[in-house]
């Protein structure tokens, strides 16, 4: 059944009007605004904090490790940022509540929240336990839901912003990232639901789906199965110049999306290409994912998880791009 031409023209006109309205809407000014960044002590979170600081925001960083928070705080203060730190776990609602309360106590308000904290697990699905899937859902999907609920009174009061960092893994399921993809698919759906329902409260929700970024994050990822081979594959891909994106550039694009009030943004050319390929040719992409799995390590039956830095080999230890990313974004402590 073909749609009437008038309906098609009306739809296109409405889309053009919405696009024009969005382009004419002034960007959200971060100068003097209070911004809470979870997972802000290293990696992408630290890059996002630096980008917000460059735009004049006053920062509250939340992460689990006090020493890493203190290093990040010192680094940001040396750049002239106004910043405070809160040590806590995003999987604990009381810690999230404390971070929101301390943001308001320190700066008098809370204007924007960047939900960046997350965990990555890599390995064959056969080597994952049900607990692995539940744990990553708590951190990557339920934590941002709880954080929004706690921050909403402040965000509503100040016509605030909520930036939800998801992943291209929330659009295309990549082999050996099963639990991670499930949690990020949930995060993408959460972001879309929150955006549509909170708009009438004046709260803008933006979901960003980056591809691989040079943040040094594989060092702290949870690795299962054939630990050394899994980690070598993951860490190498994460630092290939044509495949992965510079963390600072990625952070700039994400904060741009937040201040413009964009709905959903793919960050990095590979992420954009994969997103549209999956939309236009889902069977082809599914076949490519199936074929790529043949080149990955086979399941071992070992459900023990190690951190990436515990699975170092000569291949990863001597990778200069990987070392540089870890050093730059505080992942090597």
C-alpha positions, 0 to 999 in steps of 0.5 A, spaced: 500 500 500 502 506 497 502 512 502 498 518 498 503 523 496 500 529 500 502 525 506 509 524 504 510 531 502 507 533 509 511 528 513 517 531 509 515 538 511 514 536 518 521 533 518 524 539 515 521 544 520 523 540 526 530 540 523 530 547 522 527 549 529 532 544 532 538 548 528 535 555 531 535 553 538 540 556 542 545 551 545 545 549 552 551 554 555 555 550 560 558 556 563 557 556 571 553 550 570 553 544 575 555 538 572 555 531 575 560 526 571 560 518 573 566 514 572 569 521 571 576 519 574 579 516 568 578 514 560 572 517 557 569 520 563 575 524 564 575 526 557 568 528 558 570 532 564 575 536 561 571 538 555 565 540 560 571 544 564 573 547 558 566 550 557 566 553 564 562 548 567 563 546 575 564 539 576 562 533 580 566 527 579 564 520 581 568 514 581 569 508 585 577 509 587 579 515 591 586 515 589 584 515 582 579 521 583 584 525 587 589 524 581 583 527 576 581 532 581 588 535 581 589 534 573 583 538 572 584 543 578 591 545 574 587 546 568 583 551 572 577 547 573 572 548 579 571 541 581 569 536 587 570 528 588 565 523 590 567 516 592 562 511 590 559 505 586 553 507 581 550 500 583 549 503 590 543 507 590 545 510 596 552 512 593 548 515 587 544 519 592 550 522 595 553 524 589 547 528 587 546 531 594 553 533 594 553 536 587 547 541 590 551 542 596 557 544 593 555 548 587 548 550 589 544 546 584 545 540 579 544 542 571 547 536 567 548 529 569 553 525 564 552 518 565 558 515 563 560 509 568 560 502 565 563 496 565 566 491 559 566 484 559 569 480 553 569 473 552 565 467 549 558 467 551 559 460 553 564 462 558 559 467 561 555 466 567 548 468 569 551 473 574 556 476 569 549 478 565 546 480 571 552 484 574 553 488 567 545 490 567 546 493 574 551 498 572 550 499 565 542 499 565 539 500 572 544 505 574 543 510 569 535 509 571 536 510 578 541 516 577 536 520 573 530 518 578 534 521 583 537 527 579 530 529 576 528 534 581 534 538 580 534 537 572 527 539 572 528 545 576 533 548 571 531 545 565 537 540 565 541 535 561 542 528 561 547 525 557 547 517 557 553 514 554 551 507 551 555 504 545 555 502 538 554 495 541 547 497 543 545 497 536 549 492 533 551 485 537 558 484 537 561 477 538 564 476 545 561 482 547 554 479 549 553 481 556 555 488 554 551 489 548 545 486 552 546 492 557 547 497 552 541 495 548 537 496 554 541 503 555 539 505 548 532 504 549 532 507 556 535 513 553 529 514 548 524 512 553 526 518 558 527 523 552 520 522 550 517 522 557 521 528 560 521 533 554 515 536 557 518 537 564 524 541 560 529 536 561 533 534 555 536 527 554 541 525 549 544 518 548 550 517 545 553 511 541 561 511 540 565 506 537 572 504 539 575 509 542 583 510 544 582 511 552 586 505 554 579 502 557 581 495 555 586 495 561 580 495 566 576 490 562 573 484 565 576 478 560 574 471 560 576 465 556 582 464 553 585 471 557 591 473 553 588 472 546 582 475 548 585 481 551 590 482 545 584 482 540 580 487 544 586 491 546 589 491 539 583 493 536 581 499 541 588 502 539 588 502 531 588 509 528 583 507 523 578 503 527 578 507 534 577 514 535 581 519 539 578 520 546 578 528 546 575 528 539 569 523 542 568 527 548 567 534 544 562 530 540 558 528 545 558 534 549 556 538 543 550 533 542 548 534 549 548 542 549 545 541 542 539 537 545 540 532 540 536 525 541 541 520 539 548 520 536 553 515 533 560 517 535 566 516 530 565 514 522 566 506 524 560 507 528 556 511 523 557 506 518 556 500 522 549 503 524 547 504 517 549 498 515 545 494 520 539 498 518 539 497 511 542 490 510 541 487 517 542 480 514 548 482 511 551 485 518 549 478 522 552 474 517 559 478 517 558 478 525 558 470 525 564 470 520 568 474 524 566 470 530 570 464 527 577 468 528 576 469 535 578 465 541 574 459 542 570 458 549 575 454 554 570 453 559 573 457 564 568 462 567 574 465 571 575 473 570 581 477 570 582 484 569 585 486 562 592 488 565 592 481 568 592 478 561 598 482 558 602 479 553 608 481 549 604 483 544 600 488 548 605 490 553 609 493 547 604 496 543 606 504 543 599 506 542 596 502 547 601 505 552 600 512 550 592 512 551 593 509 558 598 514 560 594 520 557 587 518 560 589 515 567 588 508 566 595 505 568 595 506 575 
